[in-house]
Amino acid sequence: MRTISNDDTWMYSLEYNEICLVISTQTLWNETYCRVWLPLQDTVVRVRADQLRPLNTHHSLLSTHYLVYIAAAARITEALAQGALLALVKMMSDELRGMGDG
């Protein structure tokens, strides 16, 4: 059985596939349940404690490569929203056309 050290602990929910904050724990008929807050859904749910994992054991979400990927994707999304990438592609296309003329 997996033990939750204390309340207000960040864990990874296998059931919801996201990081969650343990708000409280309760044992009922030899089964431990946790009330957790899911920040991506902005909701509080009750899950079985055995469906939670410490963040340090769930490497796929917190690896350096994953975080770099997320940061790059966010920058590209922001640039697309501002039209910056489109302007860069158009500028490069114009420069390539100009090189062909000379």
Rosetta blueprint (number, residue, H / E / L):
1 M L
2 R L
3 T L
4 I L
5 S L
6 N L
7 D L
8 D L
9 T E
10 W E
11 M E
12 Y E
13 S E
14 L L
15 E L
16 Y L
17 N L
18 E E
19 I E
20 C E
21 L E
22 V E
23 I E
24 S E
25 T E
26 Q E
27 T E
28 L E
29 W L
30 N L
31 E E
32 T E
33 Y E
34 C E
35 R E
36 V E
37 W E
38 L E
39 P L
40 L L
41 Q L
42 D L
43 T E
44 V E
45 V E
46 R E
47 V E
48 R E
49 A H
50 D H
51 Q H
52 L E
53 R E
54 P E
55 L H
56 N H
57 T H
58 H L
59 H H
60 S H
61 L H
62 L H
63 S L
64 T H
65 H H
66 Y H
67 L H
68 V H
69 Y H
70 I H
71 A H
72 A H
73 A H
74 A H
75 R H
76 I H
77 T H
78 E H
79 A H
80 L H
81 A H
82 Q H
83 G L
84 A H
85 L H
86 L H
87 A H
88 L H
89 V H
90 K H
91 M H
92 M H
93 S H
94 D H
95 E H
96 L H
97 R H
98 G H
99 M H
100 G H
101 D H
102 G L
